[in-house]
Structures are given as C-alpha cells and as structure tokens.
Amino acid sequence: MIKFDDPEQYRSLPSIILQNKTILFSNLPDIYAFHATSFLRDLQQIYNDSLLINTYSIGSAIASCFIKRKSNFKLYEQYVLNKSQSEHIWEQYCCGHSFFT
C-alpha cells in the first residue's frame, strides 16, 4: 500500500485502479494498526512472561487476549463485507499487472 501512494511507483497504473484504492485495500490500515499497537503487544507480553512459557496456562492467556480485544475484531466486518467487491476489481484490473507482480 505504501508503494501505491508513491508517484514514482504508480505512474503505470490505470486510473480505474487508483480510483478504487479504498475498495481494493478496504480498512487494512486500521486492521494493521490494531495488530501492531494492541494485539501483538498483548501476545508479546505473554511470550515474555517466563512463568507462562511451556505451561498449559499459556493457551488460556492467549485466549484472554482475544476476549480482551474482541471489540477490535469488528474491524474485520468491514473488510469481509468489502471483500467480493475488492476481488472483482482485482480480477478485472490488477491481476497480472506489472505493478502488483
């Protein structure tokens, strides 16, 4: 997605692709931010807890991360709802285009 915003990179893209960037990528930046700033840190704290490593309670600790952040997983609703439209644009205009390969 970063290359998608770089004028040097996207000059060869048809305008139809550029106009549909939000459909192609949906809310992936929000999903990425959630994982990078919250969920991953929760999981890393479990991994760094030497009392949990190699015990059966690590599974419960991981499960509690999902429960703690369950409202954040609603981010995937928008992504899933947009998926068929995104795939259609991908198949029509992007698949096989040199920018994406």
N, C-alpha and C positions, 0 to 999 in steps of 0.2 A: 504494500500500500504506500510505503514511503516513496518508492520509485514512481508511483502513479502521480504524485504531486510534483515531481521533478521535471521542469520543462525540457531539459535535455533528454530525458528518458521517454516522454510520452508524445513527442512530435509525430511519431509514425502512427499513432493511434487514430482510428476513425472517430469523428465527433460523437457518433452514437454511443461509443464505449465511454467516452469522457462524460457525456451527459447522464449516463446511468451508473456512475461510480457508487452512489449511495445504495442503489439496488444491488449491485454486484457484491459490495462489502458489508451491506446492512449495518449492524451495530457491532461489528467485530472490534472496533477500538474500545468500546465500553466493556465488552467481554474480556478483552486483553487486559484492560486496566484493573478490572475486578480480580483477575487471576494474579496479576503481577503485584498488586498492592495489598491484597487482603488474603485471599485463599492460599496462595503459595506461602505466604509468611506463616499462616496458621500451621500448614503442613510442615514447614521447616522447623517450627518450634517443637513439634512432636518428634521429629527426627533428631533434633539436638538434645532432647531430654533423655539422658543416658538411663534413666530408670525405666523408660518405656521400651527402649530398643531390645529386641529379642524376647519380648514378653507377649502374652496373649492380649494384654490390655492395649496394645498399640492399635489394634483394629477398632476398639471402642473409641479411642482417642481420635482416630481418623473419622469415624462415623460422626462424632460430636462436631467436627469441623464442618461437615456437610449440613448438619442440623443448625449450627450456629449461623451459617451463611445461606440458609435455604431461600430467603427472600431475594438474595442476589442472583440466584439461579434463574429467576424470572427473566433475566436478560436474554436467555435462550429462547423465550417465547417469540420475541420479535424476529430473531434470527431464523427460527424454524418457519414461522409464517411467511417470511420473505424468500425462503429457500427455492421454491419452484420458479418464481419469477427470476431470481438470480441465475438459476441453472439454464433457463430459457435464453437469457441474454448471453450467458457464457457460451452455450452451444451455437447460437446464431452468429456471434461476432468475435468471440475471444479465442475459442478453442483452435489451436493451431497457429494463432497469430504469433509472430516472432517475439513480440514484447513479453508474452506470457510463457514462451518456451525458454 
